[in-house]
Each structure stands twice: as structure tokens, then as C-alpha cells.
Amino acid sequence: MKHQSIISEHLGENTDIRASHRTGWLNLYACYKRRGLYLLISDTVSIVLSWHVAKFLNQFYSPLPTPLIWWSWFGYPSVFWIFGFSTVALFSYYQLYSRVDTAKNYARAAQLISYVYIAFLVISYLCDPHLDLPRSLFMSAWISTIFIVIFNRWLTNIAISKILSQYGKPVGVFLIASAERLHYLSTVMHSQPHYRIVGGAIASTAHSPIIIQAIARSMPQEVVAEDIPDAGLASQLFWRLRSMGIILRLLPSSREMMYRRGSPEVFASLPTIRIEVSPFRGFDYFFKRWFDFLFSITAIFILSPLLLIVASAIKISSPGPALFRQERMGLHGKVFHVWKFRTMIYNAEKLQSSLESDNESSDGVMFKIKKDPRVTSLGKILRRTSVDELPQLFNVLLGQMSLVGPRPLPLRDTTFFEPWHHVRHQVLPGITGLWQISGRSNIKSFDDAVRLDLHYIDNWSLNLDLEILLETIKIVCCGKGAH
């Protein structure tokens, strides 16, 4: 189909861009094996030392309560292992094992260690309010961990910098810029002994499958990009590199929309915004998909009586099936059937062509009529309460949709798409999204709706999904913006 070829040309992938690729783990190892491995060893030694310091100081006071010793490995109690693993996991998540050595990293390390100890206090109190936690052990472990970790990290970073400056391999760099700037950037990189150019591409073609494949083949540690011309290209480049475990650096003239993700750093004498790769990249999307599955199957089970009642009411109130099935465009242009409770008369789709002149959408992409004569009396109630959307939980269960994502649109609408509109199809469609909580049916221009979808893609996180779900519940309860 024509629309599928357009999407294939623009995307060239069959998976959600937020998912991790296998090659990403190789790049991730290359990125972290130098400084990250040594820092991990340093942190592990520091945590062990801080435990012995706390144990020594606490011998004059009360011992560790028996309820906190669930098991012992190699002579260390369970509390030690939980604290150690939690600290290292948080350090990894907040990218403290990266190549960057800044004062902000030391402050963040102290902050994360404090979070672990405070969380332990809260959890232990909730589990057993009468548990007598040795304050001397707790405070000495907390303070000693912060000081020993930061001091050892400082020494380790100094040693690593000296070793890498003498014996370290050059960092592989892939350049993306305009034709006029590629030569200049290449000259700057060649003048620096610690960097090695492994490839380059014109900025306007950075989104093409050929360039993405070229980056994957050259296996760079970092990509330096300048003058990416379009929001869709910047979004796609960011997620493609993230999935492959490759660090992205944006020069100041690049897309400002990505700046919030990175930190300023001088790279080969050039001012850049470094967008770090988290070792947990891909896990957040994995968690999202499992949450979709578990939530949908639980919701279907709990809401099954309501689903049966609504289906029966539709059958009784008007002729036709209880469920409405329509072809929609999903991930990377793949067509699937979306399920909804029928809210219109049974031959509504055949009558749509005669109502096109009444379409209230300013650009004609979406078909919207506020007082659509095809909607039944029961259908108005179902739409106002959004109950008609509940059968889409089966689409989520089948992996065709997610709870949160850009809304899948009918094929009729996609025929009016401009090429950049298809960028919204690089992620799994959803039952609700940023578009729905920002205006729903009140948004008249499809360009505005797509910009909201792009904002969601560019800024996606599990927290954003949770915020959208909570806001959706609030809007549905108020019946705001639906018709």
C-alpha cells in the first residue's frame, strides 16, 4: 500500500523505536568498559569499606537487629547486599558510570546514597513501626558511604584520565552535518589525537535507513550532529541511537528540543550537548509493555460484567452488532483492526461520504462533527464517558496497541497525511495520549495534534505515561472534551 511504502521509506524498522536493539549492548559495553568498569569496582570497594567502618563504630553500641538479617552471603548480612545493589543500580540509572567526570556527578552520588538510606528508613518503619534500628550503625554507614564513595571516585577518575590519555584507544565518532560543515568538523576531529572518525552523513539524510545502517556497521561510540533540519528527524535519530547504545552529541545549532536530555560539554574543542546512554535503556520500554499486558488482562477481567451489560444494551437499543471494528494504521504503517463499542447506526461508515461537507476539521484530515447525526442516544453516553473505548483493551492485550501512545487513525485520515505526519507511527499507538489530555476533540488542526504526538515521543518516559493515564482518568470522570 502507498502509505506503508511512505512509512517504510521514512522509518525502515519493524519495532518501536523505544525498544532496545541487540547491537546496543555491544556499544553500551564499549561506552562503559573503560571508565565505568573501574568506577563500578571503586564503588563496590567503597561500600564494603563503609560497612566495615560502620560495623567497627557500632560495636560499642547496639548490634544489628535480628529481623533485619534475612540471609548472609560471604559474611555480610542481607541489609548490606540490598544497600549495595540499590546504590549501584541507581548510579547506573543516573549515568554515573559514564565517561563524564564533573562535580555534579559527585553531588549526585551523595544524593542517591542518601535516597537509598532514607528509603530504607521509610520502608522499615512501614513494615514494623516497633523495630529498633541502631541509630549509630545507620548514621555511621550513611556518612561513611558518602565520603568513602566520593573520595575513591575522585582518585579513580584521576587515575583513569591519566591512563586513557596515554594508552586509551581513540573514541570512534560518526559525523552528521551539512555538506559545508562536514569538512570543517572532520578537520577539527583529525586535529585531536583522542578521536577517530568512522563515518559521516549529510544532515538531511540522517533519518534514512541507509544512514542508520551505516552507523550500526561502523559501531561508533558517539555521534556528533549539527543542523538536523526537521523535528521528526531529530526525534528519530535520538531514539535510534539510544536503542543502539550510542551517545549523541548535538552542536548548539542543532534541535533545541533535545537539549533537556543532555548536559553541556566541550568535545574536541567544540561546545556540545551530550545526551548520555543509560544502561537501563530498553528496560523502561520492556516494563511499559509488561504493564500494558498485565493491566489490560486485569482490567478485562474486572470490567467483564460492565462489558457484557454495555454490549447487551447496544444490541437492544439499535439494530446491528454491539462491537464496531475498523481498520487503523498502527506501528510503522501496519494495518490492524481496532475494536470499540458501536456508538453509531450500523451503516454509519457508508453515510460518511455524504457528510464530508460538514467536517469541522480545518485541514480535513480528521473527520469531526460535533453533532453527528449518525450517533445513537446510547452512543452519546458511551462517548461522553469513554466507555466505548474499553474494547481496545483487547488490542492492547494482543500487542497491537499500548495504553498510552499516539491514537491510531482510520485509513481514510492517513491518505491526507504529509510525510512528516508519519513520524507518529514510529511508536506503538495507544488508547490515550498527550493529544487526548490536551484537548481531545477540541483540537481542530491535525498539525497541532501531530506536534503533541511528537512532543510525547521526544520526551517519553514511564513517568510521562503515568501522568497521561492519571490525567485521562480525571478527564473521563469529568466528561470533558468528548463527543
C-alpha positions in Angstrom: 0.0 0.0 0.0 1.1 3.5 -0.7 1.0 4.8 2.9 3.0 1.7 4.0 5.8 2.4 1.5 6.0 6.0 2.7 6.5 4.9 6.2 9.0 2.2 5.3 10.9 4.9 3.4 10.9 7.1 6.5 11.4 4.6 9.2 12.8 1.3 7.9 12.2 -0.6 11.2 9.6 -3.1 12.4 9.9 -2.4 16.1 9.0 0.5 18.4 11.9 3.0 18.4 12.0 2.9 22.2 12.8 -0.8 22.3 16.5 -1.8 22.6 18.4 -3.4 19.8 20.9 -6.3 20.3 23.8 -4.2 18.9 23.1 -1.7 21.6 24.6 -3.9 24.3 27.9 -4.1 22.4 28.0 -0.3 22.1 27.0 0.1 25.7 29.9 -2.2 26.7 32.3 -0.2 24.6 31.0 3.0 26.2 31.2 1.9 29.8 34.1 -0.6 29.8 36.8 2.0 30.3 35.8 4.4 33.0 32.5 2.7 34.0 34.1 -0.7 35.0 36.8 1.0 37.2 34.2 3.2 38.8 32.0 0.2 39.5 34.9 -1.6 41.2 35.7 1.6 43.1 32.1 2.0 44.3 31.9 -1.7 45.3 35.1 -1.4 47.4 33.9 1.8 48.9 30.6 0.3 50.0 32.4 -2.7 51.6 34.8 -0.3 53.4 32.0 1.9 54.7 30.2 -1.2 56.0 33.3 -2.2 58.0 33.7 1.3 59.3 30.1 1.4 60.5 30.4 -2.1 62.0 33.5 -1.1 63.9 31.9 2.1 65.3 28.7 0.3 66.1 30.4 -2.4 68.2 30.3 -0.1 71.2 26.5 0.3 70.9 23.6 -2.0 69.9 24.0 -4.7 67.3 22.1 -5.1 64.1 18.5 -6.4 64.9 17.9 -10.0 64.0 14.7 -9.1 62.0 17.0 -7.2 59.5 19.2 -10.3 58.9 17.2 -12.3 56.3 20.3 -14.1 55.0 24.1 -13.8 54.9 26.4 -14.1 52.0 30.2 -14.3 52.4 29.8 -13.0 56.0 27.7 -9.9 55.0 24.1 -9.7 56.1 21.2 -9.1 53.7 20.9 -5.4 54.5 24.4 -4.9 53.2 23.6 -6.6 49.9 20.3 -4.6 49.5 22.0 -1.3 50.2 24.9 -2.1 47.8 22.8 -3.3 44.9 20.4 -0.4 45.3 23.2 2.1 45.3 25.0 0.6 42.2 21.6 0.3 40.3 20.8 4.0 41.0 24.3 5.1 40.0 23.9 3.1 36.7 20.4 4.5 36.1 21.6 8.1 36.6 24.6 7.5 34.4 27.3 7.9 37.0 29.4 5.3 35.2 29.7 7.4 32.0 32.9 9.0 30.6 32.0 12.4 32.0 33.7 13.4 35.2 32.1 16.5 36.7 31.5 17.9 40.2 27.8 17.4 39.5 28.4 13.6 39.5 29.9 13.7 42.9 26.9 15.7 44.3 24.5 13.3 42.6 26.3 10.3 44.1 25.9 11.7 47.6 22.2 12.5 46.8 21.5 9.0 45.6 23.2 7.3 48.5 21.0 9.5 50.8 17.9 8.4 48.9 18.8 4.7 49.5 19.1 5.2 53.2 16.0 7.4 53.6 14.0 4.8 51.6 15.2 2.1 53.9 14.1 4.1 56.9 10.6 4.7 55.5 10.2 1.0 54.4 11.5 -0.4 57.6 9.1 1.8 59.6 6.1 0.8 57.4 6.9 -2.9 57.8 7.5 -2.8 61.5 7.0 0.5 63.4 8.3 -1.1 66.6 11.7 -2.1 65.0 14.5 -0.6 67.0 17.0 0.4 64.3 20.5 1.1 65.7 21.0 4.8 65.0 24.8 4.6 65.4 25.0 2.0 62.7 22.6 3.8 60.4 24.3 7.2 60.7 27.8 5.9 60.5 27.1 3.7 57.5 25.3 6.6 55.8 28.0 9.2 56.3 30.9 6.9 55.7 29.4 5.6 52.5 29.1 9.1 51.1 32.6 10.2 52.0 34.4 7.0 51.0 32.5 6.6 47.7 33.2 10.2 46.7 36.8 10.1 47.7 37.5 6.8 45.9 35.7 8.0 42.8 37.8 11.2 42.8 41.0 9.1 43.0 39.7 6.6 40.4 38.8 9.4 37.9 42.2 11.0 38.2 44.0 7.6 37.6 41.7 6.8 34.6 42.2 10.2 33.0 46.0 9.7 33.1 45.8 6.1 31.8 43.4 6.9 29.0 45.4 10.0 27.9 48.5 7.8 27.4 47.2 4.3 26.5 43.5 4.7 25.7 42.1 4.0 22.2 40.6 6.9 20.2 36.9 7.4 20.5 35.0 6.4 17.3 32.9 9.3 16.1 30.3 9.4 13.3 29.6 13.0 12.0 26.3 14.3 10.8 26.2 17.8 9.4 25.5 19.9 6.3 27.8 19.4 3.4 29.6 22.7 4.0 30.3 21.8 7.7 31.3 18.2 7.3 34.8 19.1 6.1 35.4 21.6 8.9 34.2 19.2 11.6 36.4 16.4 10.1 39.4 18.8 10.2 38.7 19.6 13.9 38.3 15.9 14.8 41.5 14.9 13.0 43.5 17.5 14.9 42.5 15.7 18.2 44.5 12.5 18.9 41.8 11.0 21.1 39.1 10.9 18.4 38.7 8.8 15.3 36.1 9.5 12.5 34.4 6.3 11.5 31.8 7.8 9.1 29.8 10.7 8.1 26.4 11.7 6.6 24.6 14.8 5.3 22.1 16.1 8.0 19.1 16.0 5.7 19.6 12.2 5.2 20.3 11.3 8.8 16.9 9.7 9.2 17.2 7.3 6.2 17.5 3.5 6.8 20.8 3.5 4.8 22.4 6.0 7.2 21.1 4.3 10.3 22.5 1.0 9.0 25.9 2.7 8.2 26.0 4.0 11.8 25.3 0.5 13.1 28.0 -1.0 10.9 30.7 1.5 11.9 29.9 1.0 15.6 30.9 4.5 16.8 31.0 5.3 20.5 29.4 8.7 19.8 27.6 10.6 17.0 28.1 14.3 16.6 25.2 16.0 14.9 24.6 19.6 13.7 21.8 21.3 11.8 19.3 18.4 11.8 16.6 20.1 9.7 13.3 18.7 11.0 11.7 17.8 14.3 10.8 14.3 13.1 14.4 13.6 12.0 15.8 14.8 15.4 13.3 12.6 17.2 14.0 9.5 15.2 17.8 10.0 15.3 17.7 10.3 19.1 15.7 7.1 19.6 17.6 5.1 17.0 20.9 5.9 18.6 19.5 5.3 22.1 18.3 1.9 21.1 21.8 1.0 19.7 23.5 2.3 22.9 25.3 5.2 21.1 25.9 8.5 22.7 24.5 11.6 20.8 26.2 15.0 20.8 24.3 18.0 19.5 26.2 21.1 18.4 24.4 24.3 19.5 22.8 24.9 16.2 21.0 21.5 16.4 17.5 20.9 17.6 16.8 22.6 20.9 14.1 20.2 21.6 16.7 17.6 22.6 18.7 19.9 24.9 16.7 19.0 28.0 18.1 15.4 27.9 21.7 16.3 27.8 24.4 18.3 29.6 26.9 20.8 28.1 30.4 19.5 27.5 33.3 20.6 25.3 34.2 17.8 22.9 37.2 18.1 20.6 37.3 21.8 21.3 33.6 22.1 20.2 30.8 23.1 22.5 28.2 20.3 22.5 25.2 18.9 24.4 26.0 15.4 25.4 23.0 13.0 25.5 24.1 10.1 27.6 23.1 6.5 27.1 21.6 4.8 30.2 22.5 1.1 30.8 18.8 0.7 31.6 17.7 1.9 28.2 15.2 -0.6 26.7 14.2 -1.8 30.2 11.8 1.1 30.6 10.1 0.2 27.4 10.1 -3.5 28.4 8.5 -2.6 31.7 5.9 -0.5 29.7 4.9 -3.4 27.6 4.6 -5.8 30.5 2.5 -3.2 32.4 0.3 -2.9 29.3 -0.2 -6.7 29.2 -0.9 -7.1 33.0 -3.1 -4.0 33.2 -5.2 -4.9 30.2 -5.8 -8.5 31.2 -6.7 -7.4 34.8 -9.0 -4.7 33.6 -10.8 -7.0 31.2 -11.4 -9.5 34.0 -12.6 -6.8 36.4 -14.7 -5.0 33.9 -16.2 -8.0 32.1 -19.6 -7.6 33.8 -19.7 -4.0 32.6 -18.6 -5.0 29.1 -21.4 -7.6 28.9 -24.0 -5.1 30.1 -23.0 -2.4 27.6 -22.9 -4.9 24.7 -26.4 -6.1 25.6 -27.7 -2.5 25.9 -26.3 -1.7 22.4 -27.9 -4.7 20.9 -31.3 -3.9 22.5 -31.2 -0.2 21.7 -30.4 -0.3 18.0 -30.0 -2.9 15.2 -26.5 -4.0 14.4 -23.6 -5.6 16.2 -22.5 -4.5 19.6 -18.9 -4.1 18.6 -17.5 -1.8 15.9 -14.4 -3.0 14.0 -12.4 -0.6 11.8 -9.0 -0.7 10.1 -6.5 1.6 11.6 -2.8 2.4 10.9 -0.5 1.1 13.6 3.2 0.8 14.2 5.2 1.5 11.1 2.2 1.6 8.9 0.9 -1.9 9.7 -2.9 -2.0 9.4 -4.9 -3.7 12.2 -8.5 -3.8 13.3 -9.3 -1.6 16.3 -12.3 -2.6 18.5 -14.8 -0.2 20.0 -18.4 -0.4 21.3 -20.7 0.7 18.4 -22.0 4.2 19.1 -23.5 4.9 15.7 -26.1 3.4 13.5 -25.0 0.2 11.8 -24.3 1.7 8.3 -22.6 4.8 9.6 -19.4 4.3 7.5 -21.4 4.2 4.3 -23.0 7.6 5.1 -19.7 9.3 6.0 -19.1 10.4 2.3 -22.3 12.3 2.3 -21.3 14.2 5.4 -17.8 15.3 4.3 -19.0 18.8 3.6 -19.9 19.2 7.3 -16.5 18.1 8.6 -15.4 20.6 11.2 -11.7 19.7 10.9 -9.9 22.7 9.5 -7.5 20.7 7.4 -9.8 17.8 6.6 -7.5 15.1 7.9 -9.7 14.1 10.9 -13.4 13.6 10.4 -15.2 15.5 13.2 -18.8 16.6 13.5 -19.8 17.8 16.9 -23.5 16.8 16.5 -23.0 13.8 14.2 -26.5 12.6 13.2 -25.3 9.0 13.0 -24.6 8.8 16.7 -27.3 6.9 18.7 -28.7 8.1 22.0 -26.8 5.4 23.9 -23.7 6.1 21.8 -23.7 9.7 23.1 -23.5 8.4 26.7 -20.8 5.9 25.8 -18.7 8.6 24.1 -19.2 11.1 26.9 -18.0 8.5 29.4 -15.4 7.0 27.0 -16.8 3.6 27.8 -16.9 2.9 24.0 -13.0 2.7 24.1 -12.9 -0.2 26.6 -12.8 -3.0 23.9 -9.4 -1.6 22.8 -8.0 -3.3 25.9 -8.1 -6.4 23.7 -6.0 -4.6 21.2 -3.5 -3.9 24.0 -3.6 -7.5 25.1 -2.8 -8.6 21.6 0.2 -6.2 21.4 -1.4 -4.1 18.6 -1.8 -1.0 20.9 -0.5 0.4 24.2 -2.3 2.1 27.0 -0.6 5.3 26.2 0.6 6.5 22.7 -0.5 8.4 19.6 -4.1 7.5 18.7 -4.3 5.1 15.7 -6.3 6.8 12.9 -8.6 5.4 10.2 -7.0 4.7 6.8 -9.3 7.5 5.4 -7.4 10.0 7.5 -3.9 8.8 6.6 -4.5 9.5 2.9 -4.3 13.2 3.8 -1.0 12.8 5.7 2.0 14.9 4.9 5.3 12.9 5.0 6.3 14.3 8.5 2.9 13.2 9.9 4.1 9.6 9.6 6.7 10.1 12.3 3.9 9.4 14.9 3.8 5.8 13.6 7.3 5.1 14.8 5.9 4.1 18.2 3.1 1.8 19.2 -0.4 3.6 19.1 -2.3 4.0 22.3 -5.8 4.2 23.8 -5.0 7.6 25.2 -2.2 10.0 24.7 -0.9 13.6 25.1 -3.3 14.6 22.3 -6.3 13.4 24.3 -5.5 15.1 27.6 -4.6 18.3 25.8 -7.9 19.0 24.1 -9.2 15.7 22.6 -12.0 16.6 20.2 -11.4 20.4 20.7 -8.2 20.3 18.6 -9.2 21.3 15.1 -5.8 21.3 13.3 -4.2 17.9 12.7 -0.8 19.6 12.6 -1.3 20.6 16.3 -2.3 17.1 17.2 0.8 15.6 15.5 3.1 18.2 17.3 1.7 16.9 20.6 2.4 13.3 19.4 6.0 14.3 18.6 6.4 16.0 21.9 5.3 12.8 23.6 7.7 10.7 21.5 10.6 13.1 22.2 10.0 13.3 25.9 8.7 9.8 26.6 9.3 8.3 30.0 7.4 6.0 32.3 6.6 9.0 34.4 5.0 10.7 31.4 2.9 7.7 30.7 1.7 7.6 34.3 0.9 11.3 34.2 -1.1 10.9 31.0 -3.0 7.9 32.5 -3.9 9.8 35.6 -5.0 12.9 33.6 -7.1 10.7 31.3 -9.0 9.3 34.3 -9.6 12.8 35.5 -10.9 14.0 32.1 -13.1 10.9 31.6 -14.6 11.4 35.1 -15.5 15.0 34.1 -16.6 14.0 30.6 -14.5 16.8 29.2 -13.8 17.2 25.5 -15.5 14.1 24.2 -18.3 14.0 21.7 
